[in-house]
Amino acid sequence: MENKKGLSPVLIIVAIILGVTLYKQFDFQQLRFEKPALAVVYMIVFVSCIFLLVKRLKRK
């Protein structure tokens, strides 16, 4: 039998929260983040969550 795992709701929630946070921290007039160091950490975790979600989707 195959293991049929769907998308992880935890990863989806984390990705949504981080995406919204990155959007709110970005200043569109100056094209900069308010806190660049923290934005880098958020971006790394956001990209890794998206990567894991896509990886699970392709495996399915």
C-alpha positions as a Markdown table, in Angstrom:
| # | Residue | x | y | z |
|---|---|---|---|---|
| 1 | Met | 0.0 | 0.0 | 0.0 |
| 2 | Glu | 1.1 | 3.5 | -0.7 |
| 3 | Asn | 1.5 | 6.1 | 2.0 |
| 4 | Lys | -0.9 | 8.9 | 1.0 |
| 5 | Lys | 0.1 | 12.0 | 2.9 |
| 6 | Gly | -1.5 | 15.2 | 2.1 |
| 7 | Leu | -0.1 | 18.7 | 2.5 |
| 8 | Ser | 1.0 | 19.4 | 6.0 |
| 9 | Pro | -1.4 | 22.0 | 7.6 |
| 10 | Val | 1.4 | 23.1 | 9.9 |
| 11 | Leu | 3.7 | 24.0 | 7.0 |
| 12 | Ile | 0.9 | 25.8 | 5.2 |
| 13 | Ile | 0.1 | 27.9 | 8.3 |
| 14 | Val | 3.8 | 28.7 | 8.9 |
| 15 | Ala | 4.2 | 29.7 | 5.2 |
| 16 | Ile | 1.1 | 32.0 | 5.3 |
| 17 | Ile | 2.2 | 33.7 | 8.5 |
| 18 | Leu | 5.8 | 34.2 | 7.3 |
| 19 | Gly | 4.6 | 35.5 | 3.9 |
| 20 | Val | 2.3 | 38.0 | 5.6 |
| 21 | Thr | 5.0 | 39.1 | 8.0 |
| 22 | Leu | 7.5 | 39.6 | 5.1 |
| 23 | Tyr | 4.9 | 41.6 | 3.2 |
| 24 | Lys | 4.2 | 43.8 | 6.2 |
| 25 | Gln | 7.8 | 44.5 | 6.9 |
| 26 | Phe | 8.7 | 45.5 | 3.4 |
| 27 | Asp | 8.7 | 49.2 | 2.7 |
| 28 | Phe | 7.5 | 49.7 | -0.9 |
| 29 | Gln | 8.5 | 53.3 | -1.2 |
| 30 | Gln | 12.1 | 52.8 | -0.3 |
| 31 | Leu | 12.2 | 49.1 | -1.5 |
| 32 | Arg | 13.8 | 47.9 | 1.8 |
| 33 | Phe | 12.9 | 45.8 | 4.8 |
| 34 | Glu | 12.5 | 47.5 | 8.2 |
| 35 | Lys | 14.6 | 44.9 | 9.9 |
| 36 | Pro | 16.9 | 43.3 | 7.2 |
| 37 | Ala | 18.5 | 40.7 | 9.4 |
| 38 | Leu | 15.2 | 39.4 | 10.7 |
| 39 | Ala | 13.8 | 39.4 | 7.1 |
| 40 | Val | 16.6 | 37.1 | 6.0 |
| 41 | Val | 15.7 | 34.6 | 8.7 |
| 42 | Tyr | 12.0 | 34.8 | 7.8 |
| 43 | Met | 12.9 | 34.4 | 4.1 |
| 44 | Ile | 15.0 | 31.3 | 4.7 |
| 45 | Val | 12.2 | 29.6 | 6.7 |
| 46 | Phe | 9.5 | 30.7 | 4.2 |
| 47 | Val | 11.4 | 29.3 | 1.3 |
| 48 | Ser | 12.2 | 26.1 | 3.1 |
| 49 | Cys | 8.5 | 25.7 | 4.0 |
| 50 | Ile | 7.5 | 26.2 | 0.4 |
| 51 | Phe | 10.2 | 23.8 | -0.8 |
| 52 | Leu | 8.9 | 21.1 | 1.6 |
| 53 | Leu | 5.3 | 21.6 | 0.5 |
| 54 | Val | 6.2 | 21.4 | -3.2 |
| 55 | Lys | 8.4 | 18.3 | -2.5 |
| 56 | Arg | 5.5 | 16.6 | -0.7 |
| 57 | Leu | 3.1 | 17.5 | -3.5 |
| 58 | Lys | 5.3 | 16.1 | -6.2 |
| 59 | Arg | 5.9 | 12.9 | -4.3 |
| 60 | Lys | 2.2 | 12.4 | -4.1 |
